[in-house]
Amino acid sequence: MTATRPYVEEPLPPAEPEGPPILKIGLRRWLKENLFSTWFNTLLTVVFAALLAYATYKLARFVFVDARWEVVQRNITNFMVFHFPRAELWRVWVALFVLAAAAGLGVGAAGTRREAETAEGRGTRVAGRGLVFRRVAPLIALVVVLLLAARSLTAALLVLGVAVTAIGFRLLGRSLPARAFRFVVLAVLAAIVAAFLVIIAFGGVPWDDWGGLLLTVFLAVAGIAISFPLGVLLALGRRSKLPAVKLVCIVYIELIRGVPLITILFMAVFALGFFLPAGTDPPSTVARALVGLILFTAAYVAEIVRGGLQSVPTGQIEAAQALGLSPTKTTRLILLPQALRAVIPALVGQFISLFKDTSLVFVVGLTELLAVAEIVTQQPDFRAQGLIVETLLFVAFVYWAGSYWMSRESQRLEQRLGVGIR
Amino acid sequence: MSEVLTSAATVPGGTGEPIIEVMDVSKWFDDFQALKDVNLTVGRQEVVVVCGPSGSGKSTLIRCINRLEKHDKGRIVVDGIELSDDIRNIGEIRREVGMVFQSFNLFPHLTVLENITLAPRQVRRKAKKEAQEKGMEVLTRVQIPEQATKYPGQLSGGQQQRVAIARALAMEPKIMLFDEPTSALDPEMIKEVLDAMVELAQSGMTMIVITHEMGFAREVADRMVFMADAEIVEAGTPEHFFQNPREERTKQFLAQIL
């Protein structure tokens, strides 16, 4: 057409709907505007860049050159389980494999279900490809560090095996139909119980012989799993119309919150005997410390959940009542889901706190992860060489990996549930 | 005020057979009296529109009918069941009485269809499939079946209020209470909600509607009730009410809103 009528301009393409203007500025301009805009800013930039570079250099030099990681490498088993009988270590490995399989299966099946929901047009998509990596990054870092610390090929292969099991079972979980999800949930719960039983039952190792990371993780997981429902009940109790229930909950919450965790731990371990009938065997130290952690955390969880309960508008409850829902169902189906969703960040914060606070059980004589870091520097080969820095760095890294992973999962959960969107 | 004027409130319209009887009901919030010896009888299939200045006790009156508020004096009988402290009676009445609120009060964590099927499944113990079919039926009735899988936060105000109506209808109530259903809506969305309510009224539903939409009242109301200062001041047919209000307070109120 245009060939025969060269004087006619090509028709303009239909105008694109106008979006917001995209501001593109080059790196140079960005630097100039943000870091070197005035002489004072330039000075700050230079000074802090120098400080940052120096600190990074020192840390990197220490970690990669000066540090004597031998103390960690030779004691890696101590860090993981401490005085757990070495002949029974296979139980821990079996438990790890079972848990890895369960975790993989659960994550995979959850992914399938999410896709099914998105296909139905509901649910909030958690966007971004990098997310999968960011989600597992702290765990990958942990696996890498453990591989570096592994002293035997067997151990390294086992660590890798656990990771591969998790990935493999995730694929299996992906291939399951979406409606299998509820069975997967049951399977995961069963696996957690099985992993626990493999270690402790069938001629296994009692709690008091657990140590290191094993003890830390056990205290944290059991603490979270029990203190959460207890805290929810306390929060509901505090709002109860029954004066007796309300009073008991208020007294409990305010008493516990008024006492430091260390005091509660000491009391749980040393004073519990007074409350037991004479002649009964007191429970093990680990059990008593766990009770202390749970009692403590439950009080804080209760207050967080109460905040969530108060954030749910009265209209929600009235609407549920007007539809004829019973008070129990109103609480379970309307009130709690909204209340808990509103307080995910605070709740996970409390659980991260609990994970790190488990280190306090060393004051009652338990050797969890942090205690090991101190003890191994007393060994004849490492004594009086200032190696506590290495062991503390290692332990700090392990705590960080766990805490950061929980934090990321919490953010994901928030996005998934559309907190702040609907 | 004279007995003659308010006595119209106690003669049931509709089929003439009373379904709601409010007898000498009083209600206090601490020292503030929200209802003073209120009498109202609503007949089966009757549409009663209640209006009046804010704070006059309109909301309190209908909230007493499904026990969102507890009346302190007098008797309320709904469909032959007297409202007492007996939890079973309250449950039974709430199953038969649907309510639509000014602020929608949809459950934000559930999809539209889940909002609607929740009560039929949990209270009426219907099977999931049956409840979903009924849910789609009522959604179609309020003309938004395509929104079934969305969350309330993704809908406009008018759509949300229609979902709220559908949610109440899914319980197959005998009576529907509306507490200023269009007051929180943007002007362009009021009509779609009123249309749904008109359709409902024409289908023979017993309704008590608190609203200041006088066009709606003229079109579907069998009886108008005017409340002020915790009392029913005047009641009567819409023609009578709009053309010959007898009470001074009614005249003033109408002059302000018409």
Chai-1 contact restraints between the chains, C-beta under 6 A:
chainA,res_idxA,chainB,res_idxB,connection_type,confidence,min_distance_angstrom,max_distance_angstrom,comment,restraint_id
A,E120,B,T149,contact,1.0,0.0,6.0,A-B,restraint_1
A,G121,B,T149,contact,1.0,0.0,6.0,A-B,restraint_2
A,R122,B,T111,contact,1.0,0.0,6.0,A-B,restraint_3
A,R122,B,T149,contact,1.0,0.0,6.0,A-B,restraint_4
A,G315,B,S103,contact,1.0,0.0,6.0,A-B,restraint_5
A,G315,B,N105,contact,1.0,0.0,6.0,A-B,restraint_6
A,E318,B,L68,contact,1.0,0.0,6.0,A-B,restraint_7
A,A319,B,N105,contact,1.0,0.0,6.0,A-B,restraint_8
A,A322,B,N66,contact,1.0,0.0,6.0,A-B,restraint_9
A,A322,B,M99,contact,1.0,0.0,6.0,A-B,restraint_10
A,L323,B,A119,contact,1.0,0.0,6.0,A-B,restraint_11
A,G324,B,G91,contact,1.0,0.0,6.0,A-B,restraint_12
A,G324,B,R94,contact,1.0,0.0,6.0,A-B,restraint_13
A,G324,B,R95,contact,1.0,0.0,6.0,A-B,restraint_14
A,G324,B,V123,contact,1.0,0.0,6.0,A-B,restraint_15
A,L325,B,Q122,contact,1.0,0.0,6.0,A-B,restraint_16
A,K329,B,Q122,contact,1.0,0.0,6.0,A-B,restraint_17
A,I334,B,F107,contact,1.0,0.0,6.0,A-B,restraint_18
A,P337,B,H109,contact,1.0,0.0,6.0,A-B,restraint_19
A,Q338,B,H109,contact,1.0,0.0,6.0,A-B,restraint_20
A,R422,B,P108,contact,1.0,0.0,6.0,A-B,restraint_21
A,R422,B,Y151,contact,1.0,0.0,6.0,A-B,restraint_22
A,R422,B,G153,contact,1.0,0.0,6.0,A-B,restraint_23
